[in-house]
Amino acid sequence: MRLRQIALVGKDLDAAEADIRAILGLDYAYDDPGVGKFGLRNAVFPVGDTFLEVVSPKQEGTTAGRLLERRGG
């Protein structure tokens, strides 16, 4: 079995990106404009042959936003 991607949800994408760079020492790779159709922004970081992705809601009513609300942010 191979783990291809780990996805996290964060309220503040810029803060999450900064923490990932500072704490994990990872370099930002790209953002996928395709997630915009789901009301999200994202940042993707390569970790070997795996990806760490952070998604953040940019509009109301997204699944990611509802998860953050249920979890208290």
Distance bins in CASP14 RR format, pairs under 12 A and 6 or more apart:
PFRMAT RR
TARGET T0000
AUTHOR 0000-0000-0000
RMODE 2
METHOD distances of the structure
MODEL  1
2 48 0 0 0 0 0 1 0 0 0 0 0
2 49 0 0 0 0 1 0 0 0 0 0 0
2 50 0 0 0 0 1 0 0 0 0 0 0
2 51 0 0 0 0 0 1 0 0 0 0 0
3 47 0 0 0 0 1 0 0 0 0 0 0
3 48 0 0 0 0 0 1 0 0 0 0 0
3 49 0 0 0 0 1 0 0 0 0 0 0
3 50 1 0 1 0 0 0 0 0 0 0 0
3 51 0 0 0 0 1 0 0 0 0 0 0
3 52 0 0 0 0 0 1 0 0 0 0 0
4 44 0 0 0 0 0 1 0 0 0 0 0
4 46 0 0 0 0 0 1 0 0 0 0 0
4 47 0 0 0 0 0 1 0 0 0 0 0
4 48 0 0 0 0 0 1 0 0 0 0 0
4 49 0 0 0 0 1 0 0 0 0 0 0
4 50 1 0 0 1 0 0 0 0 0 0 0
4 51 1 0 0 1 0 0 0 0 0 0 0
4 52 0 0 0 0 0 1 0 0 0 0 0
4 53 0 0 0 0 0 1 0 0 0 0 0
5 32 0 0 0 0 0 1 0 0 0 0 0
5 42 0 0 0 0 0 1 0 0 0 0 0
5 44 0 0 0 0 1 0 0 0 0 0 0
5 45 0 0 0 0 0 1 0 0 0 0 0
5 46 0 0 0 0 0 1 0 0 0 0 0
5 47 0 0 0 0 1 0 0 0 0 0 0
5 48 0 0 0 0 0 1 0 0 0 0 0
5 49 0 0 0 0 0 1 0 0 0 0 0
5 50 1 0 0 1 0 0 0 0 0 0 0
5 51 1 0 1 0 0 0 0 0 0 0 0
5 52 1 0 0 1 0 0 0 0 0 0 0
5 53 1 0 0 1 0 0 0 0 0 0 0
5 54 0 0 0 0 0 1 0 0 0 0 0
5 55 0 0 0 0 0 1 0 0 0 0 0
6 20 0 0 0 0 0 1 0 0 0 0 0
6 24 0 0 0 0 0 1 0 0 0 0 0
6 26 0 0 0 0 0 1 0 0 0 0 0
6 44 0 0 0 0 0 1 0 0 0 0 0
6 45 0 0 0 0 1 0 0 0 0 0 0
6 46 0 0 0 0 0 1 0 0 0 0 0
6 47 1 0 0 1 0 0 0 0 0 0 0
6 48 0 0 0 0 0 1 0 0 0 0 0
6 50 1 0 0 1 0 0 0 0 0 0 0
6 51 1 0 0 1 0 0 0 0 0 0 0
6 52 1 0 1 0 0 0 0 0 0 0 0
6 53 1 0 0 1 0 0 0 0 0 0 0
6 54 0 0 0 0 1 0 0 0 0 0 0
6 55 0 0 0 0 0 1 0 0 0 0 0
7 16 0 0 0 0 0 1 0 0 0 0 0
7 32 0 0 0 0 0 1 0 0 0 0 0
7 35 0 0 0 0 0 1 0 0 0 0 0
7 40 0 0 0 0 0 1 0 0 0 0 0
7 42 0 0 0 0 1 0 0 0 0 0 0
7 43 0 0 0 0 0 1 0 0 0 0 0
7 44 0 0 0 0 1 0 0 0 0 0 0
7 45 0 0 0 0 0 1 0 0 0 0 0
7 50 0 0 0 0 0 1 0 0 0 0 0
7 51 0 0 0 0 1 0 0 0 0 0 0
7 52 0 0 0 0 1 0 0 0 0 0 0
7 53 1 0 1 0 0 0 0 0 0 0 0
7 54 1 0 0 1 0 0 0 0 0 0 0
7 55 1 0 0 1 0 0 0 0 0 0 0
7 56 0 0 0 0 0 1 0 0 0 0 0
7 63 0 0 0 0 0 1 0 0 0 0 0
7 64 0 0 0 0 1 0 0 0 0 0 0
7 67 0 0 0 0 0 1 0 0 0 0 0
8 16 1 0 0 1 0 0 0 0 0 0 0
8 17 0 0 0 0 0 1 0 0 0 0 0
8 19 0 0 0 0 0 1 0 0 0 0 0
8 20 0 0 0 0 1 0 0 0 0 0 0
8 24 0 0 0 0 0 1 0 0 0 0 0
8 42 0 0 0 0 1 0 0 0 0 0 0
8 43 0 0 0 0 1 0 0 0 0 0 0
8 44 0 0 0 0 0 1 0 0 0 0 0
8 45 0 0 0 0 0 1 0 0 0 0 0
8 51 0 0 0 0 0 1 0 0 0 0 0
8 52 1 0 0 1 0 0 0 0 0 0 0
8 53 1 0 0 1 0 0 0 0 0 0 0
8 54 1 0 1 0 0 0 0 0 0 0 0
8 55 1 0 0 1 0 0 0 0 0 0 0
8 56 0 0 0 0 1 0 0 0 0 0 0
8 64 0 0 0 0 1 0 0 0 0 0 0
8 67 0 0 0 0 0 1 0 0 0 0 0
8 68 0 0 0 0 0 1 0 0 0 0 0
8 71 0 0 0 0 0 1 0 0 0 0 0
9 16 0 0 0 0 1 0 0 0 0 0 0
9 35 0 0 0 0 0 1 0 0 0 0 0
9 38 0 0 0 0 0 1 0 0 0 0 0
9 40 0 0 0 0 1 0 0 0 0 0 0
9 41 0 0 0 0 0 1 0 0 0 0 0
9 42 0 0 0 0 1 0 0 0 0 0 0
9 53 0 0 0 0 1 0 0 0 0 0 0
9 54 1 0 0 1 0 0 0 0 0 0 0
9 55 1 0 1 0 0 0 0 0 0 0 0
9 56 1 0 0 1 0 0 0 0 0 0 0
9 57 0 0 0 0 1 0 0 0 0 0 0
9 62 0 0 0 0 1 0 0 0 0 0 0
9 63 0 0 0 0 1 0 0 0 0 0 0
9 64 1 0 1 0 0 0 0 0 0 0 0
9 65 1 0 0 1 0 0 0 0 0 0 0
9 66 0 0 0 0 1 0 0 0 0 0 0
9 67 1 0 1 0 0 0 0 0 0 0 0
9 68 1 0 0 1 0 0 0 0 0 0 0
9 69 0 0 0 0 0 1 0 0 0 0 0
9 70 0 0 0 0 0 1 0 0 0 0 0
9 71 0 0 0 0 1 0 0 0 0 0 0
9 72 0 0 0 0 0 1 0 0 0 0 0
9 73 0 0 0 0 1 0 0 0 0 0 0
10 16 1 0 1 0 0 0 0 0 0 0 0
10 17 0 0 0 0 0 1 0 0 0 0 0
10 19 0 0 0 0 0 1 0 0 0 0 0
10 20 0 0 0 0 0 1 0 0 0 0 0
10 40 0 0 0 0 0 1 0 0 0 0 0
10 41 0 0 0 0 0 1 0 0 0 0 0
10 42 0 0 0 0 0 1 0 0 0 0 0
10 43 0 0 0 0 0 1 0 0 0 0 0
10 53 0 0 0 0 0 1 0 0 0 0 0
10 54 1 0 0 1 0 0 0 0 0 0 0
10 55 1 0 0 1 0 0 0 0 0 0 0
10 56 1 0 1 0 0 0 0 0 0 0 0
10 57 0 0 0 0 1 0 0 0 0 0 0
10 58 0 0 0 0 0 1 0 0 0 0 0
10 62 0 0 0 0 0 1 0 0 0 0 0
10 64 1 0 0 1 0 0 0 0 0 0 0
10 65 0 0 0 0 1 0 0 0 0 0 0
10 67 0 0 0 0 1 0 0 0 0 0 0
10 68 1 0 0 1 0 0 0 0 0 0 0
10 69 0 0 0 0 0 1 0 0 0 0 0
10 71 0 0 0 0 1 0 0 0 0 0 0
10 72 0 0 0 0 0 1 0 0 0 0 0
10 73 1 0 0 1 0 0 0 0 0 0 0
11 40 0 0 0 0 0 1 0 0 0 0 0
11 41 0 0 0 0 0 1 0 0 0 0 0
11 54 0 0 0 0 0 1 0 0 0 0 0
11 55 0 0 0 0 0 1 0 0 0 0 0
11 56 1 0 0 1 0 0 0 0 0 0 0
11 57 1 0 0 1 0 0 0 0 0 0 0
11 58 0 0 0 0 0 1 0 0 0 0 0
11 62 0 0 0 0 0 1 0 0 0 0 0
11 64 0 0 0 0 1 0 0 0 0 0 0
11 65 0 0 0 0 1 0 0 0 0 0 0
11 67 0 0 0 0 0 1 0 0 0 0 0
11 68 1 0 1 0 0 0 0 0 0 0 0
11 69 0 0 0 0 1 0 0 0 0 0 0
11 71 0 0 0 0 0 1 0 0 0 0 0
11 72 0 0 0 0 1 0 0 0 0 0 0
11 73 1 0 1 0 0 0 0 0 0 0 0
12 18 0 0 0 0 1 0 0 0 0 0 0
12 19 0 0 0 0 1 0 0 0 0 0 0
12 41 0 0 0 0 0 1 0 0 0 0 0
12 43 0 0 0 0 0 1 0 0 0 0 0
12 54 0 0 0 0 1 0 0 0 0 0 0
12 55 0 0 0 0 0 1 0 0 0 0 0
12 56 1 0 0 1 0 0 0 0 0 0 0
12 57 0 0 0 0 0 1 0 0 0 0 0
12 58 0 0 0 0 0 1 0 0 0 0 0
12 68 0 0 0 0 0 1 0 0 0 0 0
12 73 0 0 0 0 1 0 0 0 0 0 0
13 19 0 0 0 0 0 1 0 0 0 0 0
13 20 0 0 0 0 0 1 0 0 0 0 0
13 28 0 0 0 0 0 1 0 0 0 0 0
13 31 0 0 0 0 1 0 0 0 0 0 0
13 35 0 0 0 0 0 1 0 0 0 0 0
13 40 0 0 0 0 1 0 0 0 0 0 0
13 41 1 0 1 0 0 0 0 0 0 0 0
13 42 1 0 0 1 0 0 0 0 0 0 0
13 43 1 0 0 1 0 0 0 0 0 0 0
13 44 0 0 0 0 0 1 0 0 0 0 0
13 53 0 0 0 0 0 1 0 0 0 0 0
13 54 1 0 0 1 0 0 0 0 0 0 0
13 55 1 0 0 1 0 0 0 0 0 0 0
13 56 1 1 0 0 0 0 0 0 0 0 0
13 57 0 0 0 0 1 0 0 0 0 0 0
13 58 0 0 0 0 1 0 0 0 0 0 0
13 64 0 0 0 0 0 1 0 0 0 0 0
13 68 0 0 0 0 0 1 0 0 0 0 0
14 20 0 0 0 0 0 1 0 0 0 0 0
14 21 0 0 0 0 0 1 0 0 0 0 0
14 28 0 0 0 0 0 1 0 0 0 0 0
14 31 0 0 0 0 0 1 0 0 0 0 0
14 41 0 0 0 0 1 0 0 0 0 0 0
14 43 0 0 0 0 1 0 0 0 0 0 0
14 54 0 0 0 0 0 1 0 0 0 0 0
14 56 0 0 0 0 1 0 0 0 0 0 0
15 21 0 0 0 0 0 1 0 0 0 0 0
15 22 0 0 0 0 0 1 0 0 0 0 0
15 23 0 0 0 0 0 1 0 0 0 0 0
15 43 0 0 0 0 0 1 0 0 0 0 0
15 54 0 0 0 0 1 0 0 0 0 0 0
15 56 0 0 0 0 1 0 0 0 0 0 0
16 22 0 0 0 0 0 1 0 0 0 0 0
16 23 0 0 0 0 0 1 0 0 0 0 0
16 24 0 0 0 0 0 1 0 0 0 0 0
16 26 0 0 0 0 0 1 0 0 0 0 0
16 28 0 0 0 0 0 1 0 0 0 0 0
16 41 0 0 0 0 0 1 0 0 0 0 0
16 42 0 0 0 0 0 1 0 0 0 0 0
16 43 1 0 0 1 0 0 0 0 0 0 0
16 45 0 0 0 0 0 1 0 0 0 0 0
16 52 0 0 0 0 0 1 0 0 0 0 0
16 53 0 0 0 0 0 1 0 0 0 0 0
16 54 1 0 1 0 0 0 0 0 0 0 0
16 55 0 0 0 0 1 0 0 0 0 0 0
16 56 1 0 0 1 0 0 0 0 0 0 0
16 68 0 0 0 0 0 1 0 0 0 0 0
16 73 0 0 0 0 0 1 0 0 0 0 0
17 23 0 0 0 0 0 1 0 0 0 0 0
17 24 0 0 0 0 0 1 0 0 0 0 0
17 25 0 0 0 0 0 1 0 0 0 0 0
17 26 0 0 0 0 1 0 0 0 0 0 0
17 27 0 0 0 0 0 1 0 0 0 0 0
17 28 1 0 0 1 0 0 0 0 0 0 0
17 29 0 0 0 0 0 1 0 0 0 0 0
17 30 0 0 0 0 0 1 0 0 0 0 0
17 31 0 0 0 0 1 0 0 0 0 0 0
17 41 0 0 0 0 0 1 0 0 0 0 0
17 42 0 0 0 0 0 1 0 0 0 0 0
17 43 1 0 1 0 0 0 0 0 0 0 0
17 44 0 0 0 0 0 1 0 0 0 0 0
17 45 0 0 0 0 1 0 0 0 0 0 0
17 52 0 0 0 0 0 1 0 0 0 0 0
17 53 0 0 0 0 0 1 0 0 0 0 0
17 54 1 0 0 1 0 0 0 0 0 0 0
17 55 0 0 0 0 0 1 0 0 0 0 0
17 56 0 0 0 0 1 0 0 0 0 0 0
18 24 0 0 0 0 0 1 0 0 0 0 0
18 25 0 0 0 0 0 1 0 0 0 0 0
18 26 0 0 0 0 0 1 0 0 0 0 0
18 28 0 0 0 0 0 1 0 0 0 0 0
18 43 0 0 0 0 0 1 0 0 0 0 0
18 54 0 0 0 0 0 1 0 0 0 0 0
19 25 0 0 0 0 0 1 0 0 0 0 0
19 26 0 0 0 0 0 1 0 0 0 0 0
19 43 0 0 0 0 0 1 0 0 0 0 0
19 45 0 0 0 0 0 1 0 0 0 0 0
19 52 0 0 0 0 0 1 0 0 0 0 0
19 54 0 0 0 0 1 0 0 0 0 0 0
20 26 1 0 1 0 0 0 0 0 0 0 0
20 27 0 0 0 0 1 0 0 0 0 0 0
20 28 0 0 0 0 1 0 0 0 0 0 0
20 29 0 0 0 0 0 1 0 0 0 0 0
20 43 1 0 0 1 0 0 0 0 0 0 0
20 44 0 0 0 0 0 1 0 0 0 0 0
20 45 1 0 0 1 0 0 0 0 0 0 0
20 46 0 0 0 0 0 1 0 0 0 0 0
20 47 0 0 0 0 1 0 0 0 0 0 0
20 51 0 0 0 0 0 1 0 0 0 0 0
20 52 1 0 0 1 0 0 0 0 0 0 0
20 53 0 0 0 0 0 1 0 0 0 0 0
20 54 1 0 0 1 0 0 0 0 0 0 0
21 27 1 0 0 1 0 0 0 0 0 0 0
21 28 1 0 0 1 0 0 0 0 0 0 0
21 29 0 0 0 0 0 1 0 0 0 0 0
21 43 0 0 0 0 1 0 0 0 0 0 0
21 45 0 0 0 0 1 0 0 0 0 0 0
21 52 0 0 0 0 0 1 0 0 0 0 0
21 54 0 0 0 0 0 1 0 0 0 0 0
23 45 0 0 0 0 0 1 0 0 0 0 0
23 52 0 0 0 0 0 1 0 0 0 0 0
24 45 1 0 0 1 0 0 0 0 0 0 0
24 46 0 0 0 0 0 1 0 0 0 0 0
24 47 0 0 0 0 1 0 0 0 0 0 0
24 52 1 0 0 1 0 0 0 0 0 0 0
24 54 0 0 0 0 0 1 0 0 0 0 0
25 45 0 0 0 0 1 0 0 0 0 0 0
25 46 0 0 0 0 0 1 0 0 0 0 0
25 47 0 0 0 0 0 1 0 0 0 0 0
25 52 0 0 0 0 0 1 0 0 0 0 0
26 43 0 0 0 0 0 1 0 0 0 0 0
26 44 0 0 0 0 0 1 0 0 0 0 0
26 45 1 0 1 0 0 0 0 0 0 0 0
26 46 1 0 0 1 0 0 0 0 0 0 0
26 47 1 0 0 1 0 0 0 0 0 0 0
26 48 0 0 0 0 1 0 0 0 0 0 0
26 50 0 0 0 0 0 1 0 0 0 0 0
26 51 0 0 0 0 0 1 0 0 0 0 0
26 52 1 0 0 1 0 0 0 0 0 0 0
26 53 0 0 0 0 0 1 0 0 0 0 0
26 54 0 0 0 0 0 1 0 0 0 0 0
27 43 0 0 0 0 0 1 0 0 0 0 0
27 44 0 0 0 0 0 1 0 0 0 0 0
27 45 1 0 0 1 0 0 0 0 0 0 0
27 46 1 0 0 1 0 0 0 0 0 0 0
27 47 0 0 0 0 0 1 0 0 0 0 0
27 48 0 0 0 0 0 1 0 0 0 0 0
27 52 0 0 0 0 0 1 0 0 0 0 0
28 42 0 0 0 0 0 1 0 0 0 0 0
28 43 1 0 1 0 0 0 0 0 0 0 0
28 44 1 0 0 1 0 0 0 0 0 0 0
28 45 1 0 0 1 0 0 0 0 0 0 0
28 46 0 0 0 0 1 0 0 0 0 0 0
28 51 0 0 0 0 0 1 0 0 0 0 0
28 52 0 0 0 0 0 1 0 0 0 0 0
28 53 0 0 0 0 0 1 0 0 0 0 0
28 54 0 0 0 0 0 1 0 0 0 0 0
29 42 0 0 0 0 0 1 0 0 0 0 0
29 43 0 0 0 0 1 0 0 0 0 0 0
29 44 1 0 1 0 0 0 0 0 0 0 0
29 45 1 0 1 0 0 0 0 0 0 0 0
29 46 1 0 1 0 0 0 0 0 0 0 0
29 47 0 0 0 0 1 0 0 0 0 0 0
29 48 0 0 0 0 0 1 0 0 0 0 0
29 50 0 0 0 0 0 1 0 0 0 0 0
29 51 1 0 0 1 0 0 0 0 0 0 0
29 52 0 0 0 0 1 0 0 0 0 0 0
29 53 0 0 0 0 1 0 0 0 0 0 0
29 54 0 0 0 0 0 1 0 0 0 0 0
30 42 0 0 0 0 1 0 0 0 0 0 0
30 43 0 0 0 0 1 0 0 0 0 0 0
30 44 1 0 1 0 0 0 0 0 0 0 0
30 45 0 0 0 0 1 0 0 0 0 0 0
30 46 0 0 0 0 1 0 0 0 0 0 0
30 51 0 0 0 0 1 0 0 0 0 0 0
30 53 0 0 0 0 0 1 0 0 0 0 0
31 40 0 0 0 0 1 0 0 0 0 0 0
31 41 1 0 0 1 0 0 0 0 0 0 0
31 42 1 0 1 0 0 0 0 0 0 0 0
31 43 1 0 1 0 0 0 0 0 0 0 0
31 44 1 0 0 1 0 0 0 0 0 0 0
31 45 0 0 0 0 0 1 0 0 0 0 0
31 53 0 0 0 0 1 0 0 0 0 0 0
31 54 0 0 0 0 1 0 0 0 0 0 0
31 55 0 0 0 0 1 0 0 0 0 0 0
31 56 0 0 0 0 0 1 0 0 0 0 0
31 58 0 0 0 0 0 1 0 0 0 0 0
32 38 0 0 0 0 0 1 0 0 0 0 0
32 40 0 0 0 0 1 0 0 0 0 0 0
32 41 0 0 0 0 1 0 0 0 0 0 0
32 42 1 0 1 0 0 0 0 0 0 0 0
32 43 0 0 0 0 1 0 0 0 0 0 0
32 44 1 0 0 1 0 0 0 0 0 0 0
32 51 0 0 0 0 0 1 0 0 0 0 0
32 53 0 0 0 0 1 0 0 0 0 0 0
32 54 0 0 0 0 0 1 0 0 0 0 0
32 55 0 0 0 0 1 0 0 0 0 0 0
33 39 0 0 0 0 0 1 0 0 0 0 0
33 40 0 0 0 0 0 1 0 0 0 0 0
33 41 0 0 0 0 1 0 0 0 0 0 0
33 42 0 0 0 0 1 0 0 0 0 0 0
33 44 0 0 0 0 0 1 0 0 0 0 0
33 58 0 0 0 0 0 1 0 0 0 0 0
34 40 0 0 0 0 1 0 0 0 0 0 0
34 41 0 0 0 0 0 1 0 0 0 0 0
34 42 0 0 0 0 1 0 0 0 0 0 0
34 44 0 0 0 0 0 1 0 0 0 0 0
34 55 0 0 0 0 0 1 0 0 0 0 0
35 41 1 0 0 1 0 0 0 0 0 0 0
35 42 1 0 1 0 0 0 0 0 0 0 0
35 43 0 0 0 0 0 1 0 0 0 0 0
35 44 0 0 0 0 1 0 0 0 0 0 0
35 53 0 0 0 0 1 0 0 0 0 0 0
35 54 0 0 0 0 0 1 0 0 0 0 0
35 55 1 0 0 1 0 0 0 0 0 0 0
35 56 0 0 0 0 1 0 0 0 0 0 0
35 57 0 0 0 0 0 1 0 0 0 0 0
35 58 0 0 0 0 1 0 0 0 0 0 0
35 59 0 0 0 0 0 1 0 0 0 0 0
35 62 0 0 0 0 1 0 0 0 0 0 0
35 63 0 0 0 0 0 1 0 0 0 0 0
35 64 0 0 0 0 1 0 0 0 0 0 0
36 42 0 0 0 0 1 0 0 0 0 0 0
36 55 0 0 0 0 1 0 0 0 0 0 0
36 56 0 0 0 0 0 1 0 0 0 0 0
36 57 0 0 0 0 0 1 0 0 0 0 0
36 58 1 0 0 1 0 0 0 0 0 0 0
36 59 0 0 0 0 1 0 0 0 0 0 0
36 62 0 0 0 0 1 0 0 0 0 0 0
36 64 0 0 0 0 0 1 0 0 0 0 0
37 58 0 0 0 0 0 1 0 0 0 0 0
37 59 0 0 0 0 0 1 0 0 0 0 0
37 62 0 0 0 0 0 1 0 0 0 0 0
38 55 0 0 0 0 1 0 0 0 0 0 0
38 56 0 0 0 0 0 1 0 0 0 0 0
38 57 0 0 0 0 1 0 0 0 0 0 0
38 58 0 0 0 0 1 0 0 0 0 0 0
38 59 0 0 0 0 1 0 0 0 0 0 0
38 61 0 0 0 0 0 1 0 0 0 0 0
38 62 1 0 0 1 0 0 0 0 0 0 0
38 63 1 0 0 1 0 0 0 0 0 0 0
38 64 0 0 0 0 1 0 0 0 0 0 0
38 65 0 0 0 0 0 1 0 0 0 0 0
39 55 0 0 0 0 1 0 0 0 0 0 0
39 56 0 0 0 0 1 0 0 0 0 0 0
39 57 1 0 0 1 0 0 0 0 0 0 0
39 58 1 0 1 0 0 0 0 0 0 0 0
39 59 1 0 1 0 0 0 0 0 0 0 0
39 60 0 0 0 0 1 0 0 0 0 0 0
39 61 0 0 0 0 1 0 0 0 0 0 0
39 62 1 0 1 0 0 0 0 0 0 0 0
39 63 0 0 0 0 1 0 0 0 0 0 0
39 64 0 0 0 0 1 0 0 0 0 0 0
39 65 0 0 0 0 1 0 0 0 0 0 0
40 53 0 0 0 0 0 1 0 0 0 0 0
40 54 0 0 0 0 1 0 0 0 0 0 0
40 55 1 0 1 0 0 0 0 0 0 0 0
40 56 1 0 0 1 0 0 0 0 0 0 0
40 57 1 0 0 1 0 0 0 0 0 0 0
40 58 1 0 0 1 0 0 0 0 0 0 0
40 59 0 0 0 0 1 0 0 0 0 0 0
40 61 0 0 0 0 0 1 0 0 0 0 0
40 62 1 0 0 1 0 0 0 0 0 0 0
40 63 0 0 0 0 1 0 0 0 0 0 0
40 64 1 0 1 0 0 0 0 0 0 0 0
40 65 0 0 0 0 1 0 0 0 0 0 0
40 67 0 0 0 0 0 1 0 0 0 0 0
40 68 0 0 0 0 0 1 0 0 0 0 0
41 53 0 0 0 0 0 1 0 0 0 0 0
41 54 0 0 0 0 1 0 0 0 0 0 0
41 55 1 0 0 1 0 0 0 0 0 0 0
41 56 1 0 1 0 0 0 0 0 0 0 0
41 57 0 0 0 0 1 0 0 0 0 0 0
41 58 1 0 1 0 0 0 0 0 0 0 0
41 59 0 0 0 0 1 0 0 0 0 0 0
41 62 0 0 0 0 0 1 0 0 0 0 0
41 64 0 0 0 0 1 0 0 0 0 0 0
41 65 0 0 0 0 0 1 0 0 0 0 0
42 51 0 0 0 0 0 1 0 0 0 0 0
42 52 0 0 0 0 0 1 0 0 0 0 0
42 53 1 0 1 0 0 0 0 0 0 0 0
42 54 1 0 0 1 0 0 0 0 0 0 0
42 55 1 0 1 0 0 0 0 0 0 0 0
42 56 1 0 0 1 0 0 0 0 0 0 0
42 57 0 0 0 0 0 1 0 0 0 0 0
42 58 0 0 0 0 1 0 0 0 0 0 0
42 62 0 0 0 0 0 1 0 0 0 0 0
42 64 0 0 0 0 1 0 0 0 0 0 0
43 51 0 0 0 0 0 1 0 0 0 0 0
43 52 0 0 0 0 1 0 0 0 0 0 0
43 53 1 0 0 1 0 0 0 0 0 0 0
43 54 1 0 1 0 0 0 0 0 0 0 0
43 55 0 0 0 0 1 0 0 0 0 0 0
43 56 0 0 0 0 1 0 0 0 0 0 0
44 50 0 0 0 0 0 1 0 0 0 0 0
44 51 1 0 1 0 0 0 0 0 0 0 0
44 52 1 0 0 1 0 0 0 0 0 0 0
44 53 1 0 1 0 0 0 0 0 0 0 0
44 54 0 0 0 0 1 0 0 0 0 0 0
44 55 0 0 0 0 1 0 0 0 0 0 0
45 51 1 0 0 1 0 0 0 0 0 0 0
45 52 1 0 1 0 0 0 0 0 0 0 0
45 53 1 0 0 1 0 0 0 0 0 0 0
45 54 0 0 0 0 1 0 0 0 0 0 0
46 52 1 0 0 1 0 0 0 0 0 0 0
46 53 0 0 0 0 0 1 0 0 0 0 0
47 53 0 0 0 0 0 1 0 0 0 0 0
53 64 0 0 0 0 0 1 0 0 0 0 0
54 64 0 0 0 0 0 1 0 0 0 0 0
55 62 0 0 0 0 1 0 0 0 0 0 0
55 63 0 0 0 0 1 0 0 0 0 0 0
55 64 1 0 1 0 0 0 0 0 0 0 0
55 65 0 0 0 0 1 0 0 0 0 0 0
55 67 0 0 0 0 1 0 0 0 0 0 0
55 68 0 0 0 0 0 1 0 0 0 0 0
56 62 0 0 0 0 1 0 0 0 0 0 0
56 64 1 0 0 1 0 0 0 0 0 0 0
56 65 0 0 0 0 1 0 0 0 0 0 0
56 67 0 0 0 0 0 1 0 0 0 0 0
56 68 0 0 0 0 1 0 0 0 0 0 0
56 73 0 0 0 0 0 1 0 0 0 0 0
57 63 0 0 0 0 1 0 0 0 0 0 0
57 64 1 0 1 0 0 0 0 0 0 0 0
57 65 1 0 1 0 0 0 0 0 0 0 0
57 66 0 0 0 0 1 0 0 0 0 0 0
57 67 0 0 0 0 1 0 0 0 0 0 0
57 68 1 0 0 1 0 0 0 0 0 0 0
57 69 0 0 0 0 1 0 0 0 0 0 0
57 73 0 0 0 0 0 1 0 0 0 0 0
58 64 0 0 0 0 1 0 0 0 0 0 0
58 65 0 0 0 0 1 0 0 0 0 0 0
59 65 0 0 0 0 1 0 0 0 0 0 0
60 66 0 0 0 0 1 0 0 0 0 0 0
60 68 0 0 0 0 0 1 0 0 0 0 0
60 69 0 0 0 0 0 1 0 0 0 0 0
61 67 0 0 0 0 0 1 0 0 0 0 0
61 68 0 0 0 0 0 1 0 0 0 0 0
61 69 0 0 0 0 1 0 0 0 0 0 0
62 68 0 0 0 0 1 0 0 0 0 0 0
62 69 0 0 0 0 0 1 0 0 0 0 0
63 69 0 0 0 0 0 1 0 0 0 0 0
63 70 0 0 0 0 0 1 0 0 0 0 0
64 70 0 0 0 0 0 1 0 0 0 0 0
64 71 0 0 0 0 0 1 0 0 0 0 0
64 73 0 0 0 0 0 1 0 0 0 0 0
65 71 0 0 0 0 1 0 0 0 0 0 0
65 72 0 0 0 0 0 1 0 0 0 0 0
65 73 0 0 0 0 1 0 0 0 0 0 0
66 72 0 0 0 0 0 1 0 0 0 0 0
66 73 0 0 0 0 0 1 0 0 0 0 0
67 73 0 0 0 0 1 0 0 0 0 0 0
END
